[in-house]
């Protein structure tokens, strides 16, 4: 590109200089000079376009190499054939679980705990302590480095992706959306709602007490959503992720700072919806605000590679006050 631009400028300079000299000699006119300058400028335009095309072609080749690499990747979360565990009252059970990120430090070390059916649990602790990592292990976004994780009495490694997704709803702080409409996003991957009409969907939303959340979108179910989520607010993105998880009616619902960007009134509405879930639904809440976890049946402190049960909200506060007094 710099070469063609330089050549174009030199060509125009030569034409301009020669044209002025010819005009002085009386052998040329100003109109002809302007025409020739236009000819020279237009002559180099196709060359500039070729240069742009070549640069774009090189960028495309580089991008295609990266895309091809991603498309050729295969999931390393293999489905294992392990003898089923006996049925227990706990929905999730960690058995001597340790986890380390590749080329990183050990986040969890020899962790043991259980989540009972129908109870609400809160994971609290400092940033980077391992709360989200623990939730990711529960939903098998990662595999444990050591130990076993049981889901509904079976080793979590024996479940297929569809089976695991039907049992676990995971709402992230920064949810992932897809290009399409509000309807398509909340029904994504939900085999139970495949092919239902808008009227049937609205009836399901009403049954799950999600209708008030739908009113927060100007065009309702047909509200356009792009992949980046720039067409809607971050709070609306979290509402879509929340509705998508609730419609699945999961046995385990994980909320990782799921109301961090939502106003107080909407947060109260979400709290009511969560309270109206089936009694058998186990809920795991990851939050920093005490108001979010005060109704938890049990609180776990996640820090320093350990997960420590702190009991109820009042017991956890008493433990914190005691630690502050000792310090």
Order of alpha helices (4+ residues) and beta strands (2+ residues): alpha-alpha-beta-beta-beta-alpha-beta-beta-alpha-beta-beta-alpha-alpha-alpha-beta-alpha-beta-alpha-beta-alpha-beta-beta-alpha
